[in-house]
Amino acid sequence: VDTAVNGKEMVLAATSSTVYGAILTDGFMPILTGWDATLQIRALEKAGGVTLPLTIIGITGATSPEEVQRGKDVGMTDLLPKPVSSRELLRKTILKYLP
């Protein structure tokens, strides 16, 4: 498990040589939001011809239909409302998206 304190670090980690099974991000991270970081990762994946994109799970307190759509539009694999228990996170995302 690695952590990033802002969206810029998230993009750097996601594009490093480390292979991640999934990325969890807050939509409102500092410096570069989780929304914008996801957009950058998806653009880099597309430019590199990635056939199997990273699983990116957004976790946010903004759960309006517009924010859920925003998550889909930027390329988040899924979006969970805060607060999220570790059991819910495991059941709804990790078991769902990881082999």
N, CA, C and O atoms as CSV, one atom per row, in Angstrom:
chain,resi,resn,atom,element,x,y,z
A,1,VAL,N,N,0.843,-1.182,0.000
A,1,VAL,CA,C,0.000,0.000,0.000
A,1,VAL,C,C,0.881,1.234,0.000
A,1,VAL,O,O,1.762,1.379,0.847
A,2,ASP,N,N,0.642,2.117,-0.947
A,2,ASP,CA,C,1.336,3.395,-1.016
A,2,ASP,C,C,0.311,4.501,-0.819
A,2,ASP,O,O,-0.876,4.306,-1.080
A,3,THR,N,N,0.758,5.637,-0.368
A,3,THR,CA,C,-0.145,6.774,-0.199
A,3,THR,C,C,0.388,7.971,-0.976
A,3,THR,O,O,1.594,8.130,-1.166
A,4,ALA,N,N,-0.532,8.796,-1.413
A,4,ALA,CA,C,-0.208,10.060,-2.065
A,4,ALA,C,C,-0.978,11.138,-1.322
A,4,ALA,O,O,-2.167,10.976,-1.050
A,5,VAL,N,N,-0.318,12.221,-0.997
A,5,VAL,CA,C,-0.990,13.273,-0.228
A,5,VAL,C,C,-1.696,14.281,-1.120
A,5,VAL,O,O,-2.417,15.153,-0.634
A,6,ASN,N,N,-1.485,14.159,-2.439
A,6,ASN,CA,C,-2.190,15.041,-3.362
A,6,ASN,C,C,-2.307,14.340,-4.715
A,6,ASN,O,O,-1.696,13.298,-4.953
A,7,GLY,N,N,-3.100,14.936,-5.581
A,7,GLY,CA,C,-3.356,14.332,-6.881
A,7,GLY,C,C,-2.136,14.230,-7.772
A,7,GLY,O,O,-2.022,13.296,-8.564
A,8,LYS,N,N,-1.213,15.194,-7.649
A,8,LYS,CA,C,0.007,15.147,-8.454
A,8,LYS,C,C,0.826,13.911,-8.097
A,8,LYS,O,O,1.337,13.224,-8.981
A,9,GLU,N,N,0.951,13.628,-6.793
A,9,GLU,CA,C,1.663,12.417,-6.352
A,9,GLU,C,C,0.950,11.165,-6.839
A,9,GLU,O,O,1.590,10.166,-7.170
A,10,MET,N,N,-0.371,11.219,-6.883
A,10,MET,CA,C,-1.155,10.074,-7.351
A,10,MET,C,C,-0.820,9.764,-8.807
A,10,MET,O,O,-0.622,8.602,-9.162
A,11,VAL,N,N,-0.754,10.785,-9.644
A,11,VAL,CA,C,-0.420,10.579,-11.061
A,11,VAL,C,C,0.993,10.033,-11.193
A,11,VAL,O,O,1.228,9.105,-11.967
A,12,LEU,N,N,1.932,10.594,-10.450
A,12,LEU,CA,C,3.323,10.111,-10.511
A,12,LEU,C,C,3.416,8.648,-10.094
A,12,LEU,O,O,4.120,7.863,-10.728
A,13,ALA,N,N,2.708,8.282,-9.031
A,13,ALA,CA,C,2.733,6.888,-8.570
A,13,ALA,C,C,2.088,5.965,-9.602
A,13,ALA,O,O,2.610,4.889,-9.898
A,14,ALA,N,N,0.960,6.391,-10.139
A,14,ALA,CA,C,0.231,5.554,-11.092
A,14,ALA,C,C,1.013,5.323,-12.375
A,14,ALA,O,O,0.829,4.309,-13.047
A,15,THR,N,N,1.879,6.260,-12.710
A,15,THR,CA,C,2.642,6.132,-13.955
A,15,THR,C,C,4.076,5.670,-13.714
A,15,THR,O,O,4.901,5.687,-14.628
A,16,SER,N,N,4.369,5.261,-12.493
A,16,SER,CA,C,5.696,4.743,-12.168
A,16,SER,C,C,5.792,3.281,-12.597
A,16,SER,O,O,4.860,2.740,-13.191
A,17,SER,N,N,6.893,2.664,-12.300
A,17,SER,CA,C,7.072,1.257,-12.658
A,17,SER,C,C,6.334,0.305,-11.712
A,17,SER,O,O,6.234,-0.891,-11.985
A,18,THR,N,N,5.823,0.836,-10.608
A,18,THR,CA,C,5.057,0.016,-9.662
A,18,THR,C,C,3.719,-0.361,-10.288
A,18,THR,O,O,3.050,0.477,-10.892
A,19,VAL,N,N,3.337,-1.613,-10.142
A,19,VAL,CA,C,2.053,-2.073,-10.667
A,19,VAL,C,C,1.034,-2.051,-9.532
A,19,VAL,O,O,1.232,-2.690,-8.498
A,20,TYR,N,N,-0.054,-1.314,-9.731
A,20,TYR,CA,C,-1.105,-1.205,-8.717
A,20,TYR,C,C,-2.341,-1.964,-9.173
A,20,TYR,O,O,-2.725,-1.915,-10.342
A,21,GLY,N,N,-2.955,-2.666,-8.228
A,21,GLY,CA,C,-4.206,-3.355,-8.523
A,21,GLY,C,C,-5.371,-2.393,-8.571
A,21,GLY,O,O,-6.325,-2.596,-9.322
A,22,ALA,N,N,-5.294,-1.337,-7.764
A,22,ALA,CA,C,-6.357,-0.333,-7.732
A,22,ALA,C,C,-5.813,0.939,-7.092
A,22,ALA,O,O,-4.838,0.918,-6.341
A,23,ILE,N,N,-6.472,2.036,-7.412
A,23,ILE,CA,C,-6.156,3.324,-6.810
A,23,ILE,C,C,-7.427,3.841,-6.162
A,23,ILE,O,O,-8.492,3.845,-6.779
A,24,LEU,N,N,-7.313,4.273,-4.924
A,24,LEU,CA,C,-8.422,4.924,-4.223
A,24,LEU,C,C,-8.092,6.408,-4.167
A,24,LEU,O,O,-6.983,6.783,-3.788
A,25,THR,N,N,-9.033,7.243,-4.536
A,25,THR,CA,C,-8.772,8.676,-4.535
A,25,THR,C,C,-9.962,9.461,-4.013
A,25,THR,O,O,-11.118,9.080,-4.200
A,26,ASP,N,N,-9.652,10.551,-3.364
A,26,ASP,CA,C,-10.678,11.499,-2.970
A,26,ASP,C,C,-10.857,12.458,-4.145
A,26,ASP,O,O,-9.879,12.859,-4.774
A,27,GLY,N,N,-12.074,12.818,-4.434
A,27,GLY,CA,C,-12.319,13.743,-5.528
A,27,GLY,C,C,-11.688,15.104,-5.298
A,27,GLY,O,O,-11.352,15.806,-6.252
A,28,PHE,N,N,-11.525,15.477,-4.040
A,28,PHE,CA,C,-11.063,16.821,-3.706
A,28,PHE,C,C,-9.678,16.821,-3.054
A,28,PHE,O,O,-9.473,17.473,-2.030
A,29,MET,N,N,-8.735,16.096,-3.641
A,29,MET,CA,C,-7.357,16.105,-3.148
A,29,MET,C,C,-6.727,17.466,-3.441
A,29,MET,O,O,-7.134,18.154,-4.377
A,30,PRO,N,N,-5.729,17.855,-2.635
A,30,PRO,CA,C,-5.063,19.142,-2.899
A,30,PRO,C,C,-4.129,19.081,-4.114
A,30,PRO,O,O,-3.802,18.004,-4.612
A,31,ILE,N,N,-3.720,20.235,-4.566
A,31,ILE,CA,C,-2.813,20.470,-5.692
A,31,ILE,C,C,-3.431,20.038,-7.021
A,31,ILE,O,O,-3.534,20.850,-7.941
A,32,LEU,N,N,-3.834,18.802,-7.135
A,32,LEU,CA,C,-4.509,18.281,-8.319
A,32,LEU,C,C,-5.638,17.400,-7.796
A,32,LEU,O,O,-5.382,16.422,-7.095
A,33,THR,N,N,-6.864,17.730,-8.124
A,33,THR,CA,C,-7.994,16.972,-7.578
A,33,THR,C,C,-7.980,15.532,-8.074
A,33,THR,O,O,-7.330,15.207,-9.067
A,34,GLY,N,N,-8.699,14.692,-7.374
A,34,GLY,CA,C,-8.838,13.301,-7.814
A,34,GLY,C,C,-9.486,13.209,-9.184
A,34,GLY,O,O,-9.184,12.308,-9.966
A,35,TRP,N,N,-10.390,14.158,-9.471
A,35,TRP,CA,C,-11.047,14.195,-10.788
A,35,TRP,C,C,-9.995,14.454,-11.880
A,35,TRP,O,O,-9.919,13.739,-12.879
A,36,ASP,N,N,-9.185,15.507,-11.651
A,36,ASP,CA,C,-8.176,15.880,-12.642
A,36,ASP,C,C,-7.056,14.852,-12.741
A,36,ASP,O,O,-6.540,14.598,-13.830
A,37,ALA,N,N,-6.679,14.264,-11.618
A,37,ALA,CA,C,-5.648,13.229,-11.629
A,37,ALA,C,C,-6.123,12.019,-12.437
A,37,ALA,O,O,-5.352,11.433,-13.197
A,38,THR,N,N,-7.380,11.656,-12.271
A,38,THR,CA,C,-7.940,10.534,-13.036
A,38,THR,C,C,-7.917,10.847,-14.527
A,38,THR,O,O,-7.558,9.994,-15.340
A,39,LEU,N,N,-8.300,12.074,-14.887
A,39,LEU,CA,C,-8.247,12.481,-16.298
A,39,LEU,C,C,-6.829,12.337,-16.860
A,39,LEU,O,O,-6.643,11.836,-17.969
A,40,GLN,N,N,-5.837,12.778,-16.089
A,40,GLN,CA,C,-4.452,12.694,-16.555
A,40,GLN,C,C,-4.003,11.245,-16.711
A,40,GLN,O,O,-3.349,10.895,-17.693
A,41,ILE,N,N,-4.354,10.406,-15.741
A,41,ILE,CA,C,-3.976,8.985,-15.825
A,41,ILE,C,C,-4.623,8.341,-17.040
A,41,ILE,O,O,-3.968,7.602,-17.774
A,42,ARG,N,N,-5.903,8.615,-17.258
A,42,ARG,CA,C,-6.599,8.022,-18.411
A,42,ARG,C,C,-5.985,8.507,-19.732
A,42,ARG,O,O,-5.862,7.726,-20.676
A,43,ALA,N,N,-5.602,9.785,-19.807
A,43,ALA,CA,C,-4.971,10.312,-21.020
A,43,ALA,C,C,-3.624,9.631,-21.257
A,43,ALA,O,O,-3.288,9.287,-22.390
A,44,LEU,N,N,-2.857,9.439,-20.185
A,44,LEU,CA,C,-1.565,8.765,-20.314
A,44,LEU,C,C,-1.736,7.303,-20.726
A,44,LEU,O,O,-0.955,6.778,-21.518
A,45,GLU,N,N,-2.765,6.654,-20.180
A,45,GLU,CA,C,-3.047,5.272,-20.576
A,45,GLU,C,C,-3.367,5.210,-22.071
A,45,GLU,O,O,-2.861,4.351,-22.793
A,46,LYS,N,N,-4.209,6.130,-22.514
A,46,LYS,CA,C,-4.613,6.159,-23.918
A,46,LYS,C,C,-3.412,6.412,-24.832
A,46,LYS,O,O,-3.256,5.754,-25.861
A,47,ALA,N,N,-2.573,7.363,-24.449
A,47,ALA,CA,C,-1.389,7.694,-25.251
A,47,ALA,C,C,-0.413,6.524,-25.324
A,47,ALA,O,O,0.277,6.337,-26.325
A,48,GLY,N,N,-0.366,5.738,-24.243
A,48,GLY,CA,C,0.547,4.596,-24.200
A,48,GLY,C,C,-0.049,3.319,-24.733
A,48,GLY,O,O,0.617,2.283,-24.746
A,49,GLY,N,N,-1.286,3.372,-25.170
A,49,GLY,CA,C,-1.933,2.190,-25.717
A,49,GLY,C,C,-2.269,1.137,-24.680
A,49,GLY,O,O,-2.287,-0.055,-24.989
A,50,VAL,N,N,-2.535,1.561,-23.453
A,50,VAL,CA,C,-2.860,0.619,-22.381
A,50,VAL,C,C,-4.181,-0.074,-22.701
A,50,VAL,O,O,-5.187,0.586,-22.963
A,51,THR,N,N,-4.175,-1.399,-22.678
A,51,THR,CA,C,-5.395,-2.136,-22.971
A,51,THR,C,C,-6.183,-2.477,-21.715
A,51,THR,O,O,-7.397,-2.677,-21.767
A,52,LEU,N,N,-5.492,-2.543,-20.596
A,52,LEU,CA,C,-6.153,-2.832,-19.331
A,52,LEU,C,C,-5.945,-1.647,-18.395
A,52,LEU,O,O,-4.922,-1.575,-17.714
A,53,PRO,N,N,-6.891,-0.722,-18.348
A,53,PRO,CA,C,-6.692,0.471,-17.530
A,53,PRO,C,C,-6.704,0.164,-16.033
A,53,PRO,O,O,-7.260,-0.841,-15.588
A,54,LEU,N,N,-6.078,1.055,-15.274
A,54,LEU,CA,C,-6.087,0.949,-13.809
A,54,LEU,C,C,-7.509,1.040,-13.278
A,54,LEU,O,O,-8.352,1.730,-13.850
A,55,THR,N,N,-7.765,0.346,-12.195
A,55,THR,CA,C,-9.027,0.505,-11.485
A,55,THR,C,C,-8.862,1.718,-10.581
A,55,THR,O,O,-8.005,1.725,-9.698
A,56,ILE,N,N,-9.683,2.750,-10.799
A,56,ILE,CA,C,-9.617,3.971,-9.998
A,56,ILE,C,C,-10.973,4.153,-9.321
A,56,ILE,O,O,-11.995,4.339,-9.981
A,57,ILE,N,N,-10.956,4.096,-7.992
A,57,ILE,CA,C,-12.175,4.228,-7.198
A,57,ILE,C,C,-12.162,5.593,-6.531
A,57,ILE,O,O,-11.260,5.899,-5.751
A,58,GLY,N,N,-13.156,6.408,-6.834
A,58,GLY,CA,C,-13.288,7.709,-6.199
A,58,GLY,C,C,-14.089,7.575,-4.918
A,58,GLY,O,O,-15.093,6.865,-4.876
A,59,ILE,N,N,-13.650,8.249,-3.890
A,59,ILE,CA,C,-14.372,8.280,-2.616
A,59,ILE,C,C,-14.613,9.752,-2.302
A,59,ILE,O,O,-13.667,10.533,-2.192
A,60,THR,N,N,-15.870,10.124,-2.159
A,60,THR,CA,C,-16.170,11.547,-2.011
A,60,THR,C,C,-17.420,11.793,-1.193
A,60,THR,O,O,-18.311,10.948,-1.113
A,61,GLY,N,N,-17.465,12.949,-0.595
A,61,GLY,CA,C,-18.652,13.374,0.145
A,61,GLY,C,C,-19.677,13.999,-0.779
A,61,GLY,O,O,-20.829,14.188,-0.388
A,62,ALA,N,N,-19.276,14.322,-1.998
A,62,ALA,CA,C,-20.180,14.926,-2.979
A,62,ALA,C,C,-20.859,13.810,-3.759
A,62,ALA,O,O,-20.263,13.230,-4.667
A,63,THR,N,N,-22.097,13.510,-3.409
A,63,THR,CA,C,-22.758,12.354,-4.016
A,63,THR,C,C,-23.983,12.727,-4.831
A,63,THR,O,O,-24.853,11.888,-5.069
A,64,SER,N,N,-24.056,13.972,-5.258
A,64,SER,CA,C,-25.178,14.365,-6.103
A,64,SER,C,C,-25.084,13.605,-7.428
A,64,SER,O,O,-24.005,13.136,-7.792
A,65,PRO,N,N,-26.190,13.481,-8.146
A,65,PRO,CA,C,-26.133,12.800,-9.445
A,65,PRO,C,C,-25.106,13.432,-10.393
A,65,PRO,O,O,-24.494,12.737,-11.204
A,66,GLU,N,N,-24.924,14.738,-10.287
A,66,GLU,CA,C,-23.943,15.427,-11.132
A,66,GLU,C,C,-22.519,14.983,-10.798
A,66,GLU,O,O,-21.703,14.789,-11.700
A,67,GLU,N,N,-22.216,14.821,-9.510
A,67,GLU,CA,C,-20.878,14.389,-9.101
A,67,GLU,C,C,-20.626,12.937,-9.479
A,67,GLU,O,O,-19.512,12.584,-9.865
A,68,VAL,N,N,-21.638,12.098,-9.374
A,68,VAL,CA,C,-21.495,10.701,-9.795
A,68,VAL,C,C,-21.203,10.661,-11.298
A,68,VAL,O,O,-20.337,9.911,-11.748
A,69,GLN,N,N,-21.926,11.469,-12.063
A,69,GLN,CA,C,-21.685,11.537,-13.502
A,69,GLN,C,C,-20.296,12.081,-13.796
A,69,GLN,O,O,-19.625,11.615,-14.718
A,70,ARG,N,N,-19.868,13.056,-13.023
A,70,ARG,CA,C,-18.530,13.620,-13.186
A,70,ARG,C,C,-17.462,12.535,-13.029
A,70,ARG,O,O,-16.504,12.475,-13.801
A,71,GLY,N,N,-17.642,11.677,-12.014
A,71,GLY,CA,C,-16.705,10.572,-11.818
A,71,GLY,C,C,-16.640,9.663,-13.035
A,71,GLY,O,O,-15.558,9.249,-13.449
A,72,LYS,N,N,-17.793,9.355,-13.604
A,72,LYS,CA,C,-17.828,8.517,-14.809
A,72,LYS,C,C,-17.169,9.234,-15.980
A,72,LYS,O,O,-16.411,8.636,-16.744
A,73,ASP,N,N,-17.471,10.528,-16.109
A,73,ASP,CA,C,-16.947,11.303,-17.238
A,73,ASP,C,C,-15.427,11.388,-17.236
A,73,ASP,O,O,-14.811,11.377,-18.302
A,74,VAL,N,N,-14.811,11.471,-16.063
A,74,VAL,CA,C,-13.349,11.575,-16.007
A,74,VAL,C,C,-12.670,10.212,-16.080
A,74,VAL,O,O,-11.451,10.135,-16.231
A,75,GLY,N,N,-13.447,9.139,-15.973
A,75,GLY,CA,C,-12.882,7.806,-16.128
A,75,GLY,C,C,-12.713,7.010,-14.851
A,75,GLY,O,O,-12.013,5.997,-14.845
A,76,MET,N,N,-13.345,7.450,-13.757
A,76,MET,CA,C,-13.279,6.645,-12.532
A,76,MET,C,C,-14.031,5.342,-12.761
A,76,MET,O,O,-15.091,5.325,-13.385
A,77,THR,N,N,-13.481,4.275,-12.259
A,77,THR,CA,C,-14.101,2.965,-12.405
A,77,THR,C,C,-15.377,2.880,-11.582
A,77,THR,O,O,-16.359,2.271,-12.006
A,78,ASP,N,N,-15.356,3.493,-10.409
A,78,ASP,CA,C,-16.512,3.494,-9.514
A,78,ASP,C,C,-16.376,4.689,-8.584
A,78,ASP,O,O,-15.299,5.272,-8.459
A,79,LEU,N,N,-17.462,5.044,-7.943
A,79,LEU,CA,C,-17.475,6.167,-7.020
A,79,LEU,C,C,-18.278,5.762,-5.792
A,79,LEU,O,O,-19.415,5.304,-5.903
A,80,LEU,N,N,-17.669,5.937,-4.610
A,80,LEU,CA,C,-18.329,5.585,-3.355
A,80,LEU,C,C,-18.535,6.834,-2.504
A,80,LEU,O,O,-17.663,7.701,-2.445
A,81,PRO,N,N,-19.684,6.921,-1.849
A,81,PRO,CA,C,-19.921,8.070,-0.966
A,81,PRO,C,C,-19.230,7.883,0.379
A,81,PRO,O,O,-19.115,6.765,0.882
A,82,LYS,N,N,-18.770,8.999,0.959
A,82,LYS,CA,C,-18.219,8.975,2.325
A,82,LYS,C,C,-19.373,9.015,3.300
A,82,LYS,O,O,-20.427,9.555,2.963
A,83,PRO,N,N,-19.227,8.484,4.461
A,83,PRO,CA,C,-18.106,7.670,4.921
A,83,PRO,C,C,-18.198,6.258,4.352
A,83,PRO,O,O,-19.285,5.760,4.062
A,84,VAL,N,N,-17.046,5.629,4.201
A,84,VAL,CA,C,-16.969,4.265,3.676
A,84,VAL,C,C,-16.279,3.403,4.716
A,84,VAL,O,O,-15.162,3.700,5.138
A,85,SER,N,N,-16.942,2.344,5.124
A,85,SER,CA,C,-16.301,1.416,6.064
A,85,SER,C,C,-15.355,0.510,5.287
A,85,SER,O,O,-15.508,0.338,4.078
A,86,SER,N,N,-14.391,-0.061,5.970
A,86,SER,CA,C,-13.447,-0.959,5.298
A,86,SER,C,C,-14.170,-2.185,4.749
A,86,SER,O,O,-13.783,-2.713,3.707
A,87,ARG,N,N,-15.200,-2.637,5.427
A,87,ARG,CA,C,-15.982,-3.784,4.946
A,87,ARG,C,C,-16.698,-3.429,3.644
A,87,ARG,O,O,-16.701,-4.212,2.695
A,88,GLU,N,N,-17.301,-2.246,3.611
A,88,GLU,CA,C,-18.004,-1.807,2.410
A,88,GLU,C,C,-17.025,-1.617,1.251
A,88,GLU,O,O,-17.315,-1.988,0.114
A,89,LEU,N,N,-15.875,-1.040,1.549
A,89,LEU,CA,C,-14.851,-0.845,0.529
A,89,LEU,C,C,-14.421,-2.185,-0.058
A,89,LEU,O,O,-14.310,-2.327,-1.276
A,90,LEU,N,N,-14.185,-3.147,0.790
A,90,LEU,CA,C,-13.785,-4.477,0.343
A,90,LEU,C,C,-14.882,-5.111,-0.511
A,90,LEU,O,O,-14.619,-5.618,-1.601
A,91,ARG,N,N,-16.100,-5.075,-0.008
A,91,ARG,CA,C,-17.210,-5.743,-0.693
A,91,ARG,C,C,-17.574,-5.064,-2.007
A,91,ARG,O,O,-17.775,-5.741,-3.015
A,92,LYS,N,N,-17.661,-3.750,-2.010
A,92,LYS,CA,C,-18.154,-3.039,-3.185
A,92,LYS,C,C,-17.112,-2.741,-4.246
A,92,LYS,O,O,-17.461,-2.451,-5.390
A,93,THR,N,N,-15.859,-2.805,-3.893
A,93,THR,CA,C,-14.868,-2.443,-4.893
A,93,THR,C,C,-13.780,-3.484,-5.080
A,93,THR,O,O,-13.624,-4.032,-6.171
A,94,ILE,N,N,-13.042,-3.757,-4.045
A,94,ILE,CA,C,-11.883,-4.619,-4.213
A,94,ILE,C,C,-12.293,-6.013,-4.685
A,94,ILE,O,O,-11.685,-6.541,-5.617
A,95,LEU,N,N,-13.283,-6.609,-4.082
A,95,LEU,CA,C,-13.733,-7.935,-4.522
A,95,LEU,C,C,-14.414,-7.872,-5.883
A,95,LEU,O,O,-14.413,-8.850,-6.631
A,96,LYS,N,N,-14.995,-6.720,-6.200
A,96,LYS,CA,C,-15.703,-6.537,-7.462
A,96,LYS,C,C,-14.750,-6.359,-8.644
A,96,LYS,O,O,-15.000,-6.879,-9.731
A,97,TYR,N,N,-13.662,-5.627,-8.428
A,97,TYR,CA,C,-12.811,-5.236,-9.553
A,97,TYR,C,C,-11.474,-5.956,-9.644
A,97,TYR,O,O,-10.863,-5.975,-10.712
A,98,LEU,N,N,-11.009,-6.544,-8.562
A,98,LEU,CA,C,-9.693,-7.178,-8.610
A,98,LEU,C,C,-9.824,-8.690,-8.750
A,98,LEU,O,O,-10.724,-9.301,-8.173
A,99,PRO,N,N,-8.909,-9.290,-9.528
A,99,PRO,CA,C,-8.986,-10.750,-9.728
A,99,PRO,C,C,-8.676,-11.526,-8.469
A,99,PRO,O,O,-8.701,-12.757,-8.480
